[in-house]
Amino acid sequence: AFLQGDCVALVASKVIGYGVIAGSALVKLPQILRIRTAGSVDGISHASVLFDFVSTLINVSYFLPLGYPFSTWGENAFLLTQNAILYAMHAHYSGGVGRGFLLEATTCCAVGFLLYRRAVPDIHLPDALCKAVLVRTLGGTRPARRCTVSCEELTGALPMILGIIGRLPQIAQNLRQGHTGELAFITYFMNVLGAIARLFTTLQELDDPITLASCTISLVLNLVVTLQIAMLGGAPKKGAGKAAASREKESGKTD
């Protein structure tokens, strides 16, 4: 009976799930060490760091009350700790931890607590918007039956939205500056592997389209940044530009 397909798939899902959790405990460490060694957050978008922190905070707020197996979401607890460290480090190396940072961090934590307690009222969509949303059925389409978004649905959807908002500025900044600054390749590569593994465990153990969509979006965005790091490279070494200019100047004098 143990060798039956469903049983093997479930066991594999559990093993992979706990593997993702174990990996998540160290996934951000290369990025933390790279910033610490460089003493700089050059090329790292504040929006990306902030929304990474908020996304994992809200993810924990979403999953904790649902009672899902820890193997299906536990990495978010470790990522939250590491993203909080990166968030504080970015503030430290880009102007200092002042009142603005403390106010921003406190607001984020307060929002996370309210979502965890499901204390945010349901959002009622305007009638015009509700009627415009069509639900596809076997007989065609019809207006959506429900015109409200519950706090639980909002909590589950926010990390997806924040993930897109947070990654796009980083992707755009990489393209604009022509390099990826102090971004660590190994961190984003591990994020890609983790997202692939989490897709598998979600399909095997959960009937949650919000979590499935979140994993898919995370995979795509992290893959784009990983490819950018591989193709564009990190920040140019300090003085490299001046040295090149000096060589060109000397060459010109020789000619």
C-alpha positions as CSV (number, residue, x, y, z in Angstrom):
1,A,0.0,0.0,0.0
2,F,2.9,2.3,0.7
3,L,4.1,2.1,-2.8
4,Q,0.8,3.3,-4.3
5,G,1.1,6.5,-6.3
6,D,-0.9,8.8,-4.0
7,C,1.0,7.7,-1.0
8,V,4.4,8.1,-2.6
9,A,3.4,11.5,-3.9
10,L,2.3,12.6,-0.4
11,V,5.5,11.4,1.2
12,A,7.6,13.1,-1.5
13,S,5.6,16.3,-0.9
14,K,6.3,16.2,2.8
15,V,10.0,15.6,2.3
16,I,10.2,18.4,-0.3
17,G,8.2,20.7,1.9
18,Y,10.5,20.3,4.9
19,G,13.5,20.5,2.5
20,V,12.2,23.9,1.4
21,I,11.8,25.0,5.0
22,A,15.3,23.8,5.9
23,G,16.7,25.7,2.9
24,S,14.8,28.8,3.7
25,A,16.6,29.1,7.0
26,L,19.7,30.1,5.1
27,V,18.5,31.3,1.7
28,K,18.9,35.0,2.5
29,L,22.2,34.5,4.3
30,P,24.4,35.1,1.2
31,Q,22.6,38.4,0.5
32,I,23.0,39.4,4.2
33,L,26.7,38.6,4.1
34,R,27.3,40.3,0.8
35,I,25.8,43.5,2.1
36,R,27.8,43.3,5.3
37,T,31.1,42.6,3.5
38,A,30.5,45.4,1.0
39,G,29.2,47.8,3.6
40,S,26.8,48.9,0.9
41,V,23.3,48.3,-0.6
42,D,24.3,49.7,-4.0
43,G,21.9,48.6,-6.7
44,I,19.3,47.1,-4.2
45,S,15.9,48.7,-4.5
46,H,14.3,49.9,-1.2
47,A,10.9,49.0,-2.6
48,S,12.0,45.5,-3.2
49,V,13.4,45.0,0.3
50,L,10.4,46.6,1.9
51,F,7.8,44.6,0.0
52,D,9.7,41.4,0.6
53,F,9.5,42.0,4.3
54,V,5.8,43.0,4.2
55,S,4.9,40.0,1.9
56,T,6.4,37.4,4.2
57,L,4.8,39.1,7.2
58,I,1.4,39.0,5.6
59,N,2.0,35.4,4.4
60,V,2.6,34.3,8.0
61,S,-0.5,36.2,9.0
62,Y,-2.5,34.4,6.3
63,F,-1.3,30.8,7.1
64,L,-1.2,30.8,10.9
65,P,-5.0,30.8,11.5
66,L,-5.8,28.3,8.7
67,G,-4.2,25.3,10.4
68,Y,-2.4,24.1,7.2
69,P,0.5,21.6,7.7
70,F,3.7,23.5,8.6
71,S,5.4,21.6,5.7
72,T,3.3,23.7,3.2
73,W,4.2,27.2,4.5
74,G,6.8,27.1,7.2
75,E,9.5,28.7,5.1
76,N,7.7,32.0,5.5
77,A,8.5,32.1,9.2
78,F,12.3,31.8,8.5
79,L,12.1,34.2,5.5
80,L,10.3,36.8,7.7
81,T,13.2,36.9,10.1
82,Q,15.8,37.2,7.3
83,N,13.8,39.8,5.4
84,A,13.5,41.8,8.6
85,I,17.3,41.8,9.0
86,L,17.7,42.9,5.3
87,Y,15.1,45.6,5.8
88,A,17.0,47.0,8.8
89,M,20.4,46.6,7.0
90,H,19.1,48.5,4.0
91,A,18.0,51.4,6.2
92,H,21.3,51.4,8.1
93,Y,23.5,51.5,5.0
94,S,21.3,54.0,3.1
95,G,20.8,56.8,5.7
96,G,20.5,55.3,9.1
97,V,17.7,53.8,11.2
98,G,15.7,57.0,12.0
99,R,12.2,57.9,12.9
100,G,11.0,57.3,9.3
101,F,12.2,53.7,9.4
102,L,10.7,53.1,12.8
103,L,7.4,54.5,11.8
104,E,7.3,52.5,8.6
105,A,8.3,49.3,10.4
106,T,5.7,49.8,13.1
107,T,3.0,50.4,10.6
108,C,3.9,47.2,8.7
109,C,3.8,45.1,11.9
110,A,0.4,46.7,12.9
111,V,-1.1,45.8,9.5
112,G,0.3,42.3,9.8
113,F,-1.3,41.9,13.3
114,L,-4.7,43.1,12.1
115,L,-4.7,40.7,9.1
116,Y,-3.7,37.9,11.4
117,R,-6.6,38.6,13.7
118,R,-8.8,38.9,10.6
119,A,-9.8,42.3,12.0
120,V,-10.1,44.1,8.6
121,P,-13.8,44.4,7.5
122,D,-14.9,42.8,4.3
123,I,-14.5,45.0,1.2
124,H,-17.8,45.5,-0.7
125,L,-17.2,46.0,-4.4
126,P,-19.2,48.7,-6.2
127,D,-22.3,47.4,-8.0
128,A,-20.9,48.6,-11.4
129,L,-17.7,46.7,-10.8
130,C,-19.4,43.6,-9.6
131,K,-21.7,43.4,-12.6
132,A,-18.7,43.8,-14.9
133,V,-17.0,40.8,-13.4
134,L,-18.3,37.8,-15.3
135,V,-18.0,34.2,-14.1
136,R,-17.7,31.6,-16.8
137,T,-20.1,28.7,-16.6
138,L,-21.1,25.8,-18.8
139,G,-24.0,27.9,-20.1
140,G,-21.9,31.0,-20.9
141,T,-21.2,33.8,-18.5
142,R,-23.1,35.4,-15.6
143,P,-22.4,38.2,-13.2
144,A,-20.4,37.3,-10.1
145,R,-22.6,36.1,-7.2
146,R,-20.5,37.6,-4.5
147,C,-19.5,41.2,-4.5
148,T,-17.3,41.2,-1.3
149,V,-13.7,40.4,-0.6
150,S,-13.2,38.8,2.8
151,C,-10.3,39.7,5.1
152,E,-8.9,36.2,4.6
153,E,-9.0,36.5,0.8
154,L,-7.4,40.0,1.1
155,T,-4.6,38.6,3.3
156,G,-3.9,35.8,0.9
157,A,-3.9,38.0,-2.2
158,L,-1.8,40.9,-0.8
159,P,1.6,39.1,-0.9
160,M,1.0,38.4,-4.6
161,I,0.3,42.1,-5.3
162,L,3.2,43.2,-3.1
163,G,5.5,40.7,-4.7
164,I,4.8,42.2,-8.2
165,I,5.1,45.7,-6.9
166,G,8.3,44.9,-5.1
167,R,10.1,43.0,-7.8
168,L,9.3,45.2,-10.8
169,P,11.2,48.3,-9.4
170,Q,14.3,46.0,-8.8
171,I,14.0,44.5,-12.3
172,A,13.6,48.0,-13.8
173,Q,16.5,49.4,-11.8
174,N,18.8,46.5,-12.9
175,L,18.0,47.3,-16.5
176,R,18.5,51.1,-16.0
177,Q,21.8,50.8,-14.3
178,G,23.2,48.0,-16.5
179,H,24.2,45.8,-13.5
180,T,22.6,44.1,-10.5
181,G,24.6,45.8,-7.7
182,E,25.1,43.8,-4.6
183,L,22.3,41.3,-5.4
184,A,23.5,37.7,-4.5
185,F,23.0,35.2,-7.3
186,I,22.8,32.2,-4.9
187,T,19.9,33.8,-3.0
188,Y,17.7,34.3,-6.0
189,F,18.7,31.0,-7.5
190,M,17.6,29.2,-4.3
191,N,14.4,31.3,-4.4
192,V,13.7,29.8,-7.8
193,L,14.3,26.3,-6.7
194,G,12.2,26.8,-3.6
195,A,9.3,28.2,-5.6
196,I,9.4,25.2,-7.9
197,A,9.3,22.8,-4.9
198,R,6.6,24.8,-3.3
199,L,4.4,24.6,-6.4
200,F,4.7,20.8,-6.2
201,T,3.8,20.6,-2.5
202,T,0.8,23.1,-3.0
203,L,-0.6,21.0,-5.8
204,Q,-0.2,17.8,-3.8
205,E,-1.5,18.9,-0.4
206,L,-3.6,22.1,-0.7
207,D,-6.7,23.1,-2.5
208,D,-5.9,26.8,-2.3
209,P,-5.8,28.7,-5.6
210,I,-4.5,31.8,-3.8
211,T,-1.4,30.0,-2.6
212,L,-0.9,28.3,-6.0
213,A,-1.1,31.7,-7.8
214,S,1.3,33.2,-5.3
215,C,3.9,30.4,-5.9
216,T,3.6,30.8,-9.6
217,I,4.2,34.6,-9.5
218,S,7.1,34.2,-7.1
219,L,8.7,31.7,-9.4
220,V,8.4,33.9,-12.5
221,L,9.7,37.1,-10.8
222,N,12.6,35.4,-9.0
223,L,13.6,33.7,-12.3
224,V,13.7,37.1,-14.1
225,V,16.0,38.6,-11.4
226,T,18.2,35.5,-11.4
227,L,18.7,35.7,-15.1
228,Q,19.5,39.4,-14.8
229,I,22.2,38.7,-12.3
230,A,23.7,36.0,-14.5
231,M,23.5,38.2,-17.7
232,L,24.3,41.7,-16.3
233,G,26.7,40.9,-13.5
234,G,27.2,42.7,-10.2
235,A,28.2,46.2,-9.4
236,P,31.4,47.5,-11.1
237,K,34.4,47.7,-8.7
238,K,35.1,51.1,-7.3
239,G,37.7,52.9,-9.3
240,A,37.4,50.6,-12.3
241,G,35.7,53.3,-14.3
242,K,38.4,55.9,-13.4
243,A,41.2,53.4,-14.2
244,A,39.6,52.7,-17.6
245,A,39.3,56.4,-18.3
246,S,42.9,57.0,-17.2
247,R,44.1,54.3,-19.6
248,E,42.2,55.8,-22.5
249,K,43.6,59.2,-21.7
250,E,47.2,57.9,-21.6
251,S,46.6,56.0,-24.8
252,G,45.4,59.2,-26.5
253,K,48.6,61.0,-25.4
254,T,50.8,58.3,-26.8
255,D,49.0,58.5,-30.2
